[in-house]
Amino acid sequence: MDVLARYEPLVDDYGAFRAACERPLPTVVRVNTIEADVGRATDALDEEGVGWEPRAWHPGLLELGTDSPGNTWPYFLGWLHGQEEVSAIPPVVLDPAPGDRVWDACAAPGSKTTQLAAMMDDRGFLVATDDTLGRLAPLRSNAERLGVTNLAVTHADARNFSLAAFEFDTFDAALVDAPCSGEGTIRKNPAALDGWSESFLAGVAGVQKGILRRAVQATRPGGTVVYSTCTFAPEENEAVLDFVLDAEGCRIVDFEVPLESTPGVTEWQGETFDPSVERARRFWPHHNDTGGFFCAKLEVAG
Ligand SMILES: C[S@@+](CC[C@H](N)C(=O)[O-])C[C@H]1O[C@@H](n2cnc3c(N)ncnc32)[C@H](O)[C@@H]1O
């Protein structure tokens, strides 16, 4: 089955979209500001003779002239972390402050956890949860390599997450970077769509709804919840938002990321969604030469 063909009605330039999905992704790293600043990291890359180019919207994201950033000294020292450009969007949208209490509900292997920690100046309290035991080791080792100390790692199903172990009742903010069908990762992993089925979509959408619902419940009134996926499927994106708008007290709010994007869709295969899902953003591979991504920002009702 040609899975991507189902998105033809949603895309402005279908030919460009398909062509971008065939191309490999650029190699992008994030400068880890817990251990280094951008100048120190780029000086070290210069010393190794590795070319770099900052991404226009985020000076700490560098496109590198090597496919193996992990073999460079600044990477080994924890000054750099390999992270796809669109993967850096949700922490920027969440915008945590040093001192906040933040929950990363689907955290492994920790690209966004460690970015959140850096944005918090490694202060406050960050809880990183994942329900897949085998993914906790890479999460921990990434956090250690990058010098993160404000972090507690927990193994739990985020749908039933309990705050009983903590001395507070709610987080200031939560990130749900949800498990998904991964359609938008096709440029990194050409086999990404091999196991695709509508029944998988239905199953994973149920998990996404449960996790997002728990994240809203676990966040204080007025706090922020960011929802993201790396898939194009409205079943896993706008439909999940539509569900949580009905189920919990929250609203979707606008956000700005200086990358080209399109609004969330309000109709899909005969279903209609709350008009405010248009405030979510869809990032298409052909617009910014990235993977595919979806991101929404929610404010918890006061
Ligand atoms: C898209 S990945 C997260 C990537 C991560 N945020 C990062 O930036 O490195 C989704 C994660 O959700 C986890 N997951 C799946 N179901 C879950 C659940 N019910 N509760 C918590 N985590 C879950 C998976 O094990 C997977 O690690």
The ligand as a MOL file (V3000), in Angstrom:
LIG
                    3D

  0  0  0     0  0            999 V3000
M  V30 BEGIN CTAB
M  V30 COUNTS 27 29 0 0 0
M  V30 BEGIN ATOM
M  V30 1 C 8.5990 9.2730 19.8960 0
M  V30 2 S 9.3330 8.3170 21.1310 0 CHG=1
M  V30 3 C 9.9580 9.5390 22.2270 0
M  V30 4 C 11.2140 10.2080 21.7600 0
M  V30 5 C 11.8130 11.1260 22.8270 0
M  V30 6 N 10.8490 12.0990 23.2770 0
M  V30 7 C 13.0470 11.8510 22.3400 0
M  V30 8 O 12.9690 13.0220 21.9530 0
M  V30 9 O 14.1340 11.2420 22.3560 0 CHG=-1
M  V30 10 C 7.9640 7.7210 22.0410 0
M  V30 11 C 8.3220 6.9980 23.3160 0
M  V30 12 O 7.1050 6.6930 24.0010 0
M  V30 13 C 7.3030 5.5140 24.7430 0
M  V30 14 N 5.9660 5.0140 25.1310 0
M  V30 15 C 5.0980 4.2570 24.4190 0
M  V30 16 N 3.9730 4.0470 25.1170 0
M  V30 17 C 4.1350 4.6870 26.3110 0
M  V30 18 C 3.3340 4.8210 27.4800 0
M  V30 19 N 2.1050 4.2740 27.5520 0
M  V30 20 N 3.8190 5.5270 28.5240 0
M  V30 21 C 5.0650 6.0900 28.4590 0
M  V30 22 N 5.8710 5.9820 27.3770 0
M  V30 23 C 5.4030 5.3030 26.3200 0
M  V30 24 C 8.1070 4.6270 23.8050 0
M  V30 25 O 8.8080 3.6420 24.5090 0
M  V30 26 C 9.0270 5.6580 23.1310 0
M  V30 27 O 10.2700 5.6990 23.8050 0
M  V30 END ATOM
M  V30 BEGIN BOND
M  V30 1 1 1 2
M  V30 2 1 2 3
M  V30 3 1 2 10
M  V30 4 1 3 4
M  V30 5 1 4 5
M  V30 6 1 5 6
M  V30 7 1 5 7
M  V30 8 2 7 8
M  V30 9 1 7 9
M  V30 10 1 10 11
M  V30 11 1 11 12
M  V30 12 1 11 26
M  V30 13 1 12 13
M  V30 14 1 13 14
M  V30 15 1 13 24
M  V30 16 1 14 15
M  V30 17 1 14 23
M  V30 18 2 15 16
M  V30 19 1 16 17
M  V30 20 1 17 18
M  V30 21 2 17 23
M  V30 22 1 18 19
M  V30 23 2 18 20
M  V30 24 1 20 21
M  V30 25 2 21 22
M  V30 26 1 22 23
M  V30 27 1 24 25
M  V30 28 1 24 26
M  V30 29 1 26 27
M  V30 END BOND
M  V30 END CTAB
M  END
